[in-house]
Amino acid sequence: MAVENSSSTSLIAGVVNTQKLGLLGHSFGGAVGLSAIADRCLPRYCQNSFTRPKELLAGAFYETGLQDQNTLKYIPINNSGIGVALLQGDLKGRVLPNTPLTTYDQIQTPPKAFINISGTNHFSITNINNVPGAIPDPVAPTLDKDVTVEMIACLRGYLEHRSKTPIGIQVLWRAGVSSESGSSFEEGKQADGS
């Protein structure tokens, strides 16, 4: 990134702050990101040695967990104060319901957040449900994909606002379609319940 950011021919020249790195991941990509935050090169997630860059400040991961693939035990994540947000859908057909929550419990230090998004499944952030080549999720999402992605994008401001106070485990949004009017609704909830 630093090379691209400093190259006069790069489309991102001068745009990227190379002193602040954040990671995003979904499913297996989230496990890779969590192992990077933990500064651990774990079998299946990492093939060579790895050193966590000092610029790494945060990560947000959807429908993921970090387990030892041999023992299936959850791995402690020594995040050294790096902010971690774990997001999951409440419609479970693919990832076991306790996987993200048990992974959340393994994150050693704040800031950390666990966010459940009602009406979403494993593929709710992808272009299509049940991506070809992936293990399908038998439970269809009830929340529109565009609404899901927009809500997750809005989390940055929420998490930044809450960065000085514990966030903990929250259901931040309940969204859906009114059965009476057919119109969509969205209801926000902050960690303090308001």
Backbone as ProteinMPNN parsed JSONL, in Angstrom:
{"seq_chain_A": "MAVENSSSTSLIAGVVNTQKLGLLGHSFGGAVGLSAIADRCLPRYCQNSFTRPKELLAGAFYETGLQDQNTLKYIPINNSGIGVALLQGDLKGRVLPNTPLTTYDQIQTPPKAFINISGTNHFSITNINNVPGAIPDPVAPTLDKDVTVEMIACLRGYLEHRSKTPIGIQVLWRAGVSSESGSSFEEGKQADGS", "coords_chain_A": {"N_chain_A": [[0.813, -1.184, 0.0], [1.922, 1.229, 0.768], [3.775, 1.687, -1.288], [2.084, 1.907, -3.554], [0.587, 4.132, -2.735], [2.459, 6.152, -2.827], [3.217, 6.303, -5.454], [3.221, 8.157, -8.409], [1.735, 7.368, -10.591], [-0.271, 5.802, -9.664], [-3.706, 5.048, -8.999], [-4.544, 5.478, -6.438], [-2.807, 7.242, -5.318], [-1.618, 9.289, -2.772], [-4.011, 9.142, -1.411], [-4.48, 7.128, 0.456], [-4.11, 6.534, 3.907], [-1.355, 5.363, 5.112], [-0.52, 4.886, 7.644], [-2.502, 3.974, 9.214], [-4.123, 1.069, 9.444], [-6.772, -1.048, 8.643], [-8.635, -4.078, 8.874], [-10.873, -6.114, 7.002], [-13.108, -8.837, 6.848], [-14.718, -11.872, 5.764], [-16.167, -14.821, 6.848], [-13.953, -17.37, 6.177], [-11.993, -15.512, 5.458], [-12.304, -13.7, 7.533], [-11.354, -15.218, 9.683], [-8.677, -15.399, 8.96], [-8.01, -12.682, 9.182], [-8.456, -12.301, 11.957], [-6.483, -13.997, 12.996], [-4.27, -12.588, 12.114], [-4.531, -10.214, 13.599], [-4.17, -11.325, 16.097], [-1.534, -11.822, 15.88], [-0.483, -14.252, 15.039], [0.661, -16.993, 13.215], [-1.183, -19.29, 12.033], [-1.785, -22.743, 11.265], [-3.484, -23.518, 8.261], [-4.548, -20.914, 8.052], [-2.388, -19.339, 7.548], [0.637, -19.456, 5.761], [3.331, -18.846, 5.826], [5.889, -17.241, 7.854], [4.829, -14.568, 9.99], [4.452, -11.177, 10.903], [2.69, -8.96, 12.797], [1.729, -5.869, 11.485], [2.64, -2.669, 12.783], [0.95, -0.648, 12.147], [-1.589, -1.657, 12.122], [-4.743, -1.194, 13.288], [-7.432, -1.862, 13.659], [-10.168, -4.193, 13.14], [-12.895, -5.665, 11.362], [-15.207, -8.217, 11.183], [-17.274, -10.511, 9.51], [-19.544, -13.102, 10.188], [-17.727, -15.13, 11.283], [-15.163, -17.096, 12.911], [-12.524, -18.152, 15.127], [-10.767, -20.932, 15.292], [-8.78, -23.714, 16.383], [-7.951, -25.935, 13.938], [-7.447, -28.624, 14.288], [-8.077, -29.401, 16.958], [-10.464, -28.12, 17.334], [-10.845, -26.262, 19.277], [-11.43, -22.99, 20.554], [-9.413, -20.17, 19.859], [-7.41, -18.123, 21.889], [-7.334, -14.615, 21.461], [-4.946, -12.408, 21.407], [-5.205, -9.331, 21.158], [-3.93, -6.986, 21.741], [-5.061, -4.465, 22.311], [-6.019, -3.675, 19.852], [-8.79, -2.708, 18.03], [-11.68, -4.725, 17.638], [-14.422, -5.846, 15.818], [-17.004, -8.103, 15.715], [-19.363, -9.396, 13.576], [-22.537, -10.851, 13.064], [-25.092, -12.769, 11.461], [-28.503, -13.458, 12.331], [-29.849, -15.586, 11.315], [-29.312, -18.779, 11.186], [-27.746, -21.155, 9.336], [-25.438, -22.052, 8.448], [-22.871, -21.187, 9.763], [-22.204, -22.182, 13.036], [-24.318, -21.127, 15.718], [-22.968, -20.334, 18.097], [-20.348, -19.834, 17.341], [-19.248, -17.183, 16.41], [-19.795, -15.742, 18.807], [-18.447, -17.19, 20.828], [-15.881, -16.859, 19.859], [-15.707, -14.077, 20.173], [-15.584, -13.939, 22.973], [-12.997, -14.786, 23.311], [-11.381, -12.673, 22.604], [-8.964, -10.688, 23.928], [-8.602, -7.991, 24.969], [-10.306, -4.79, 25.302], [-10.774, -2.251, 22.748], [-13.779, -3.921, 21.826], [-16.448, -5.401, 19.97], [-19.556, -7.072, 19.632], [-21.837, -7.774, 17.241], [-25.067, -8.369, 16.297], [-27.037, -8.926, 13.501], [-30.237, -8.701, 12.607], [-32.215, -10.793, 10.53], [-30.356, -11.623, 8.679], [-28.161, -13.872, 6.889], [-25.425, -16.185, 6.344], [-24.425, -15.339, 3.856], [-25.266, -12.735, 3.46], [-23.824, -10.408, 2.961], [-22.67, -10.702, 0.549], [-22.669, -10.601, -3.099], [-24.553, -12.376, -4.135], [-26.881, -14.774, -2.793], [-25.723, -17.808, -1.4], [-23.093, -18.366, -2.752], [-21.563, -19.645, -5.688], [-19.633, -22.625, -5.45], [-19.124, -22.407, -2.76], [-20.019, -23.709, 0.488], [-23.436, -24.056, 0.754], [-25.877, -21.912, 2.367], [-28.648, -22.991, 3.956], [-30.69, -21.43, 4.925], [-32.55, -18.74, 3.964], [-31.906, -15.206, 3.653], [-33.855, -12.621, 5.231], [-33.683, -9.948, 5.225], [-33.04, -7.347, 2.998], [-30.217, -7.359, 0.823], [-28.917, -4.941, 0.068], [-29.757, -3.19, 2.076], [-28.61, -4.468, 4.275], [-25.817, -4.234, 3.731], [-25.589, -1.436, 3.69], [-26.279, -0.828, 6.353], [-24.17, -2.056, 7.749], [-22.062, -0.546, 6.758], [-22.634, 1.869, 7.967], [-21.866, 1.404, 10.542], [-19.282, 2.277, 11.161], [-19.308, 4.986, 12.029], [-20.879, 4.713, 14.322], [-19.335, 2.941, 15.915], [-17.03, 4.462, 16.167], [-18.022, 6.632, 17.606], [-18.653, 5.317, 19.966], [-16.184, 4.531, 20.897], [-14.862, 5.226, 23.239], [-16.196, 4.086, 25.295], [-17.362, 1.0, 26.782], [-18.608, -1.365, 24.471], [-19.611, -3.968, 24.085], [-21.991, -6.633, 23.813], [-24.434, -6.415, 21.403], [-27.624, -5.955, 19.847], [-27.927, -4.131, 17.146], [-29.563, -3.262, 15.083], [-32.871, -3.71, 14.005], [-34.561, -4.715, 11.335], [-36.865, -4.749, 8.614], [-39.794, -5.687, 6.8], [-42.907, -4.204, 6.975], [-45.762, -6.077, 7.639], [-48.293, -5.141, 7.333], [-48.313, -2.684, 5.835], [-46.442, -3.098, 3.88], [-44.228, -1.576, 3.636], [-40.757, -0.764, 4.252], [-38.912, -0.814, 7.347], [-36.708, 0.553, 9.802], [-34.913, 0.273, 12.75], [-32.927, 1.705, 15.14], [-30.546, 0.908, 17.734], [-28.756, 1.829, 20.475], [-25.879, 0.971, 22.507], [-26.538, 1.669, 25.099], [-29.184, 1.212, 25.193], [-30.88, 3.072, 24.11]], "CA_chain_A": [[0.0, 0.0, 0.0], [2.791, 2.405, 0.833], [4.343, 1.892, -2.627], [1.002, 2.424, -4.402], [0.199, 5.449, -2.263], [3.492, 7.14, -3.17], [3.466, 6.27, -6.893], [2.47, 9.196, -9.118], [0.87, 6.748, -11.592], [-1.29, 5.0, -8.989], [-5.026, 5.656, -8.818], [-4.762, 5.801, -5.028], [-1.688, 8.073, -4.855], [-1.942, 10.351, -1.831], [-5.36, 8.967, -0.859], [-4.476, 6.154, 1.541], [-3.299, 6.799, 5.088], [-0.637, 4.11, 5.336], [-0.204, 4.761, 9.065], [-3.673, 3.407, 9.869], [-4.565, -0.083, 8.685], [-7.906, -1.801, 9.156], [-8.906, -5.318, 8.146], [-12.248, -6.571, 6.86], [-13.121, -10.215, 6.382], [-15.962, -12.632, 5.825], [-16.0, -16.265, 6.964], [-12.544, -17.755, 6.256], [-11.22, -14.27, 5.433], [-12.352, -13.155, 8.882], [-10.441, -16.017, 10.509], [-7.327, -14.952, 8.596], [-7.842, -11.369, 9.797], [-8.333, -12.472, 13.407], [-5.152, -14.546, 13.301], [-3.319, -11.484, 11.911], [-4.637, -9.343, 14.774], [-3.562, -12.071, 17.21], [-0.104, -11.926, 15.559], [-0.182, -15.685, 15.035], [0.619, -17.682, 11.937], [-1.823, -20.561, 12.365], [-2.006, -23.638, 10.127], [-4.67, -23.288, 7.441], [-4.782, -19.492, 7.855], [-1.126, -18.66, 7.243], [1.59, -20.449, 5.289], [4.698, -18.412, 6.111], [5.96, -16.473, 9.095], [4.027, -13.344, 9.934], [4.585, -10.2, 11.972], [1.608, -7.989, 12.711], [2.239, -4.507, 11.265], [2.302, -1.721, 13.853], [-0.112, 0.231, 11.639], [-2.884, -2.336, 12.236], [-5.466, -0.582, 14.395], [-8.801, -2.344, 13.844], [-10.685, -5.185, 12.21], [-14.315, -5.982, 11.444], [-15.323, -9.514, 10.529], [-18.662, -10.976, 9.417], [-19.787, -14.548, 10.168], [-16.433, -15.787, 11.385], [-14.669, -17.566, 14.194], [-11.118, -18.565, 15.064], [-10.611, -22.205, 15.984], [-7.725, -24.636, 15.979], [-8.627, -26.874, 13.048], [-7.242, -30.003, 14.755], [-8.784, -29.654, 18.213], [-11.702, -27.347, 17.267], [-10.916, -25.333, 20.406], [-11.329, -21.591, 20.175], [-8.06, -19.679, 20.096], [-7.338, -16.801, 22.506], [-6.888, -13.584, 20.535], [-4.246, -11.332, 22.084], [-5.336, -8.235, 20.202], [-3.074, -5.862, 22.173], [-5.8, -3.207, 22.238], [-6.521, -3.428, 18.502], [-10.243, -2.817, 18.04], [-12.241, -5.831, 16.86], [-15.878, -5.974, 15.774], [-17.503, -9.334, 15.099], [-20.744, -9.244, 13.149], [-23.142, -12.111, 12.642], [-26.513, -12.79, 11.176], [-29.258, -14.28, 13.288], [-30.434, -16.73, 10.616], [-28.196, -19.719, 11.207], [-27.835, -22.378, 8.582], [-24.088, -22.377, 8.015], [-21.968, -21.052, 10.903], [-22.9, -22.513, 14.275], [-24.69, -19.896, 16.405], [-22.039, -19.902, 19.14], [-18.988, -19.63, 16.834], [-18.78, -15.807, 16.582], [-19.88, -15.312, 20.202], [-17.341, -17.815, 21.554], [-14.678, -16.153, 19.391], [-15.729, -12.771, 20.848], [-15.115, -14.152, 24.342], [-11.549, -15.032, 23.277], [-10.667, -11.41, 22.362], [-8.42, -10.424, 25.256], [-8.708, -6.625, 25.5], [-11.121, -3.839, 24.552], [-12.191, -2.219, 22.398], [-14.318, -5.025, 21.048], [-17.901, -5.338, 19.853], [-20.242, -8.199, 19.004], [-23.014, -7.149, 16.639], [-25.981, -9.299, 15.652], [-27.888, -8.21, 12.547], [-31.45, -9.482, 12.402], [-32.673, -11.017, 9.165], [-29.248, -11.911, 7.774], [-27.554, -15.189, 6.947], [-23.977, -16.215, 6.09], [-24.073, -14.684, 2.6], [-25.994, -11.479, 3.326], [-22.977, -9.296, 2.514], [-22.126, -11.028, -0.767], [-23.527, -10.182, -4.206], [-25.663, -13.316, -4.282], [-26.991, -15.761, -1.731], [-25.137, -19.095, -1.759], [-22.077, -18.156, -3.777], [-21.126, -20.908, -6.29], [-18.374, -23.167, -4.944], [-19.123, -22.354, -1.294], [-21.051, -24.517, 1.142], [-24.623, -23.201, 0.783], [-26.617, -21.651, 3.602], [-30.026, -23.392, 3.641], [-31.631, -20.442, 5.433], [-32.519, -17.528, 3.142], [-32.021, -13.971, 4.421], [-35.124, -11.895, 5.114], [-33.326, -8.539, 5.086], [-32.47, -7.045, 1.69], [-28.753, -7.246, 0.833], [-28.496, -3.536, 0.028], [-29.993, -2.65, 3.418], [-27.593, -5.072, 5.138], [-24.513, -3.617, 3.462], [-25.655, -0.038, 4.124], [-26.245, -0.798, 7.817], [-22.807, -2.373, 8.188], [-21.232, 0.618, 6.431], [-22.922, 2.915, 8.964], [-21.29, 1.04, 11.842], [-18.046, 3.013, 11.426], [-19.618, 6.143, 12.859], [-21.358, 4.248, 15.619], [-18.213, 2.409, 16.689], [-16.142, 5.572, 16.481], [-18.698, 7.361, 18.679], [-18.62, 4.514, 21.178], [-14.834, 4.013, 21.123], [-14.387, 5.546, 24.588], [-16.995, 3.361, 26.283], [-17.544, -0.4, 26.405], [-19.718, -1.614, 23.552], [-20.163, -5.251, 24.491], [-22.803, -7.428, 22.895], [-25.625, -5.631, 21.113], [-28.381, -6.016, 18.606], [-27.962, -2.726, 16.797], [-30.671, -2.949, 14.189], [-33.895, -4.667, 13.614], [-35.123, -4.145, 10.117], [-37.696, -5.698, 7.907], [-40.906, -5.133, 6.03], [-44.162, -4.238, 7.704], [-46.708, -6.969, 6.974], [-49.528, -4.409, 7.071], [-48.194, -1.674, 4.781], [-45.487, -3.514, 2.859], [-43.082, -0.664, 3.614], [-39.644, -1.205, 5.092], [-38.648, -0.023, 8.532], [-35.406, 0.343, 10.398], [-34.916, 0.751, 14.128], [-31.582, 1.652, 15.677], [-30.441, 0.728, 19.169], [-27.401, 2.023, 20.96], [-25.505, 0.062, 23.58], [-27.186, 2.048, 26.355], [-30.584, 0.851, 25.085], [-31.715, 4.127, 23.533]], "C_chain_A": [[0.864, 1.258, 0.0], [3.376, 2.724, -0.537], [3.283, 2.486, -3.551], [0.622, 3.85, -4.019], [1.203, 6.526, -2.666], [3.802, 7.193, -4.662], [2.6, 7.302, -7.613], [1.529, 8.612, -10.175], [-0.264, 5.918, -10.971], [-2.605, 5.759, -8.859], [-5.29, 6.057, -7.37], [-3.65, 6.681, -4.454], [-2.183, 9.209, -3.958], [-3.291, 10.22, -1.156], [-5.342, 8.126, 0.408], [-3.584, 6.623, 2.683], [-2.606, 5.49, 5.46], [-0.218, 3.922, 6.789], [-1.354, 4.168, 9.865], [-4.236, 2.308, 8.984], [-5.731, -0.75, 9.393], [-8.134, -3.024, 8.287], [-10.402, -5.581, 8.12], [-12.193, -8.013, 6.385], [-14.471, -10.862, 6.584], [-15.61, -14.112, 5.894], [-14.517, -16.629, 7.109], [-11.638, -16.52, 6.253], [-11.213, -13.566, 6.784], [-11.425, -13.892, 9.825], [-8.988, -15.635, 10.224], [-7.043, -13.596, 9.248], [-7.678, -11.447, 11.303], [-6.975, -13.044, 13.788], [-4.08, -13.486, 13.09], [-3.337, -10.54, 13.112], [-4.007, -10.016, 15.986], [-2.054, -12.232, 17.032], [0.365, -13.374, 15.609], [-0.307, -16.229, 13.622], [0.114, -19.096, 12.211], [-1.973, -21.431, 11.124], [-3.396, -23.41, 9.531], [-4.905, -21.81, 7.152], [-3.543, -18.75, 7.36], [-0.1, -19.714, 6.842], [3.042, -20.094, 5.606], [4.717, -17.679, 7.445], [5.235, -15.143, 8.898], [4.356, -12.468, 11.129], [3.505, -9.151, 11.773], [2.19, -6.587, 12.496], [1.785, -3.567, 12.381], [1.17, -0.781, 13.442], [-1.506, -0.38, 11.779], [-3.603, -1.852, 13.493], [-6.848, -1.181, 14.659], [-9.13, -3.428, 12.826], [-12.165, -5.408, 12.443], [-14.549, -7.227, 10.596], [-16.754, -10.037, 10.637], [-18.703, -12.501, 9.343], [-18.484, -15.344, 10.226], [-16.154, -16.25, 12.8], [-13.217, -17.969, 14.026], [-10.94, -19.788, 15.955], [-9.371, -22.925, 15.49], [-8.411, -25.721, 15.158], [-8.436, -28.338, 13.446], [-8.079, -30.32, 15.985], [-10.181, -29.048, 18.244], [-11.908, -26.454, 18.495], [-10.747, -23.912, 19.888], [-9.991, -21.035, 20.657], [-8.116, -18.31, 20.769], [-6.73, -15.798, 21.521], [-6.283, -12.449, 21.34], [-4.183, -10.159, 21.111], [-4.555, -6.992, 20.584], [-3.768, -4.512, 22.014], [-6.277, -2.836, 20.845], [-8.035, -3.664, 18.523], [-10.75, -3.918, 17.127], [-13.762, -5.79, 16.974], [-16.219, -7.275, 15.061], [-18.982, -9.136, 14.805], [-21.281, -10.606, 12.735], [-24.597, -11.893, 12.315], [-27.222, -13.676, 12.178], [-29.915, -15.492, 12.635], [-29.325, -17.739, 10.383], [-28.481, -20.978, 10.42], [-26.452, -22.868, 8.198], [-23.106, -22.343, 9.18], [-22.762, -21.378, 12.166], [-23.164, -21.24, 15.069], [-23.662, -19.408, 17.424], [-20.637, -19.576, 18.609], [-18.52, -18.18, 16.973], [-18.787, -15.35, 18.042], [-18.753, -15.919, 21.034], [-16.012, -17.19, 21.133], [-14.585, -14.785, 20.061], [-15.185, -12.897, 22.276], [-13.602, -14.365, 24.406], [-10.732, -13.767, 22.996], [-10.268, -10.854, 23.723], [-8.668, -9.02, 25.806], [-9.656, -5.77, 24.662], [-10.207, -2.923, 23.723], [-12.581, -3.432, 21.565], [-15.832, -4.901, 21.042], [-18.392, -6.619, 19.194], [-21.574, -7.662, 18.524], [-23.821, -8.207, 15.899], [-26.9, -8.497, 14.741], [-29.065, -9.108, 12.187], [-31.785, -9.603, 10.921], [-31.574, -11.364, 8.176], [-28.712, -13.322, 7.974], [-26.061, -15.074, 6.601], [-23.575, -15.402, 4.862], [-24.731, -13.311, 2.419], [-25.129, -10.29, 2.898], [-22.348, -9.571, 1.151], [-23.119, -10.608, -1.854], [-24.742, -11.084, -4.393], [-25.689, -14.247, -3.078], [-26.435, -17.09, -2.252], [-24.223, -18.993, -2.981], [-21.645, -19.508, -4.352], [-19.751, -21.34, -5.766], [-18.285, -23.172, -3.431], [-20.189, -23.309, -0.752], [-22.295, -23.63, 1.271], [-25.182, -23.018, 2.187], [-28.072, -21.984, 3.297], [-31.081, -22.393, 4.112], [-31.48, -19.152, 4.632], [-32.611, -16.28, 4.025], [-33.395, -13.333, 4.219], [-34.885, -10.401, 4.961], [-32.64, -8.341, 3.74], [-30.959, -6.827, 1.784], [-28.281, -5.8, 0.841], [-28.675, -2.871, 1.389], [-28.925, -3.178, 4.376], [-26.25, -4.382, 4.966], [-24.502, -2.164, 3.927], [-25.587, 0.063, 5.652], [-24.846, -1.077, 8.336], [-21.879, -1.2, 7.908], [-21.435, 1.735, 7.452], [-22.309, 2.619, 10.32], [-20.031, 1.84, 12.167], [-18.309, 4.194, 12.36], [-20.069, 5.752, 14.249], [-20.196, 3.778, 16.489], [-17.232, 3.504, 17.065], [-16.713, 6.39, 17.641], [-18.576, 6.627, 20.008], [-17.219, 4.075, 21.581], [-14.3, 4.283, 22.528], [-15.165, 4.824, 25.678], [-17.157, 1.909, 25.841], [-18.764, -0.571, 25.506], [-20.398, -2.92, 23.924], [-20.956, -5.936, 23.409], [-24.117, -6.698, 22.675], [-26.32, -6.117, 19.85], [-28.575, -4.563, 18.228], [-29.13, -2.353, 15.908], [-31.645, -4.093, 14.129], [-34.533, -4.011, 12.401], [-35.967, -5.192, 9.432], [-38.757, -4.991, 7.11], [-42.169, -5.294, 6.853], [-45.155, -5.117, 6.946], [-48.005, -6.236, 6.622], [-49.39, -3.481, 5.867], [-47.286, -2.107, 3.638], [-44.272, -2.61, 2.787], [-41.997, -1.157, 4.56], [-39.514, -0.292, 6.296], [-37.262, -0.356, 9.047], [-35.433, 0.986, 11.781], [-33.508, 0.613, 14.665], [-31.604, 1.476, 17.188], [-28.996, 0.932, 19.56], [-27.155, 1.104, 22.138], [-26.177, 0.406, 24.902], [-28.693, 1.787, 26.311], [-31.448, 1.91, 24.465], [-31.819, 4.019, 22.031]], "O_chain_A": [[0.562, 2.23, -0.692], [3.468, 3.892, -0.916], [3.551, 3.459, -4.255], [0.365, 4.68, -4.891], [0.832, 7.688, -2.829], [4.576, 8.047, -5.095], [1.381, 7.316, -7.444], [0.608, 9.302, -10.614], [-1.116, 5.395, -11.689], [-2.613, 6.969, -8.635], [-6.163, 6.883, -7.104], [-3.56, 6.848, -3.238], [-3.056, 9.986, -4.344], [-3.683, 11.106, -0.396], [-6.108, 8.387, 1.336], [-2.452, 7.054, 2.464], [-3.221, 4.609, 6.06], [0.379, 2.901, 7.129], [-1.207, 3.89, 11.055], [-4.764, 2.577, 7.904], [-5.682, -0.988, 10.6], [-7.853, -2.999, 7.089], [-11.11, -5.308, 9.089], [-11.317, -8.372, 5.598], [-15.258, -10.465, 7.444], [-14.831, -14.601, 5.076], [-13.888, -16.224, 8.087], [-10.633, -16.486, 6.962], [-10.234, -12.912, 7.142], [-10.78, -13.276, 10.674], [-8.169, -15.557, 11.14], [-5.964, -13.385, 9.801], [-6.85, -10.736, 11.873], [-6.381, -12.63, 14.783], [-3.08, -13.476, 13.807], [-2.284, -10.116, 13.587], [-3.378, -9.352, 16.81], [-1.371, -12.722, 17.931], [1.433, -13.69, 16.132], [-1.28, -15.947, 12.923], [0.886, -19.983, 12.575], [-2.259, -20.917, 10.042], [-4.356, -23.139, 10.253], [-5.422, -21.482, 6.084], [-3.65, -17.652, 6.814], [0.023, -20.746, 7.501], [3.894, -20.981, 5.647], [3.68, -17.518, 8.088], [5.061, -14.67, 7.775], [4.519, -12.965, 12.243], [3.415, -8.53, 10.714], [3.061, -6.165, 13.257], [0.656, -3.672, 12.862], [0.51, -0.188, 14.295], [-2.503, 0.312, 11.575], [-3.139, -2.068, 14.613], [-7.385, -1.03, 15.756], [-8.468, -3.564, 11.797], [-12.64, -5.35, 13.577], [-14.14, -7.285, 9.436], [-17.363, -10.01, 11.707], [-17.995, -13.116, 8.545], [-18.182, -16.13, 9.328], [-16.82, -15.846, 13.753], [-12.735, -18.111, 12.902], [-10.96, -19.701, 17.183], [-8.961, -22.773, 14.339], [-9.352, -26.357, 15.634], [-9.185, -29.202, 12.991], [-8.715, -31.371, 16.058], [-10.997, -29.418, 19.088], [-13.008, -25.953, 18.726], [-10.026, -23.662, 18.922], [-9.506, -21.391, 21.731], [-8.801, -17.416, 20.272], [-5.747, -16.092, 20.841], [-7.005, -11.621, 21.895], [-3.231, -10.018, 20.344], [-4.523, -6.03, 19.817], [-3.137, -3.529, 21.627], [-6.884, -1.78, 20.669], [-8.497, -4.708, 18.985], [-10.311, -4.039, 15.983], [-14.318, -5.711, 18.069], [-15.772, -7.515, 13.939], [-19.754, -8.754, 15.684], [-20.571, -11.411, 12.133], [-25.245, -10.972, 12.813], [-26.607, -14.543, 12.798], [-30.478, -16.338, 13.331], [-28.498, -17.571, 9.487], [-29.348, -21.772, 10.786], [-26.304, -23.975, 7.68], [-22.561, -23.383, 9.547], [-23.88, -20.892, 12.337], [-22.312, -20.352, 15.094], [-23.496, -18.201, 17.601], [-19.808, -19.08, 19.372], [-17.485, -17.945, 17.597], [-17.875, -14.641, 18.468], [-18.162, -15.227, 21.864], [-15.119, -17.013, 21.961], [-13.501, -14.373, 20.475], [-14.413, -12.05, 22.726], [-12.994, -14.145, 25.454], [-9.509, -13.788, 23.136], [-11.121, -10.582, 24.567], [-8.922, -8.873, 27.001], [-9.798, -5.991, 23.46], [-9.006, -2.84, 23.981], [-11.82, -3.902, 20.719], [-16.429, -4.37, 21.979], [-17.734, -7.177, 18.316], [-22.359, -7.147, 19.321], [-23.317, -8.859, 14.985], [-27.477, -7.496, 15.166], [-28.9, -10.144, 11.543], [-31.656, -8.645, 10.159], [-31.814, -11.398, 6.969], [-28.792, -13.891, 9.063], [-25.512, -13.972, 6.574], [-22.485, -14.831, 4.837], [-24.741, -12.785, 1.306], [-25.671, -9.256, 2.506], [-21.573, -8.754, 0.653], [-24.273, -10.296, -1.559], [-25.821, -10.621, -4.761], [-24.669, -14.481, -2.429], [-26.655, -17.45, -3.408], [-24.542, -19.466, -4.072], [-21.385, -20.437, -3.586], [-18.832, -20.528, -5.653], [-17.447, -23.878, -2.869], [-21.136, -23.666, -1.453], [-22.208, -22.547, 1.85], [-24.986, -23.853, 3.07], [-28.682, -21.322, 2.457], [-32.246, -22.505, 3.732], [-30.41, -18.544, 4.622], [-33.315, -16.29, 5.035], [-34.015, -13.489, 3.167], [-35.803, -9.664, 4.601], [-31.742, -9.107, 3.389], [-30.48, -6.184, 2.718], [-27.334, -5.468, 1.553], [-27.833, -2.075, 1.806], [-28.396, -2.426, 5.194], [-25.619, -3.989, 5.947], [-23.512, -1.706, 4.497], [-24.912, 0.944, 6.185], [-24.382, -0.411, 9.262], [-21.008, -0.889, 8.72], [-20.495, 2.466, 7.763], [-22.241, 3.508, 11.169], [-19.738, 2.061, 13.342], [-17.612, 4.373, 13.359], [-19.689, 6.381, 15.237], [-20.083, 4.165, 17.652], [-16.663, 3.483, 18.157], [-15.981, 6.791, 18.547], [-18.413, 7.253, 21.055], [-17.079, 3.307, 22.533], [-13.361, 3.614, 22.959], [-14.831, 4.937, 26.858], [-17.094, 1.618, 24.647], [-19.821, 0.009, 25.756], [-21.62, -2.974, 24.061], [-20.632, -5.832, 22.225], [-24.834, -6.394, 23.628], [-25.689, -6.618, 18.919], [-29.303, -3.835, 18.903], [-29.63, -1.23, 15.98], [-31.285, -5.269, 14.195], [-34.988, -2.869, 12.466], [-35.792, -6.39, 9.655], [-38.618, -3.812, 6.785], [-42.465, -6.375, 7.361], [-45.366, -4.925, 5.748], [-48.732, -6.656, 5.722], [-50.242, -3.483, 4.979], [-47.353, -1.543, 2.546], [-43.376, -2.839, 1.974], [-42.266, -1.865, 5.531], [-39.951, 0.859, 6.27], [-36.717, -1.421, 8.758], [-35.92, 2.104, 11.95], [-32.946, -0.482, 14.649], [-32.573, 1.853, 17.846], [-28.106, 0.27, 19.026], [-28.087, 0.529, 22.702], [-26.368, -0.473, 25.742], [-29.404, 2.097, 27.266], [-32.648, 1.693, 24.297], [-32.488, 4.836, 21.399]]}, "name": "protein", "num_of_chains": 1, "seq": "MAVENSSSTSLIAGVVNTQKLGLLGHSFGGAVGLSAIADRCLPRYCQNSFTRPKELLAGAFYETGLQDQNTLKYIPINNSGIGVALLQGDLKGRVLPNTPLTTYDQIQTPPKAFINISGTNHFSITNINNVPGAIPDPVAPTLDKDVTVEMIACLRGYLEHRSKTPIGIQVLWRAGVSSESGSSFEEGKQADGS"}
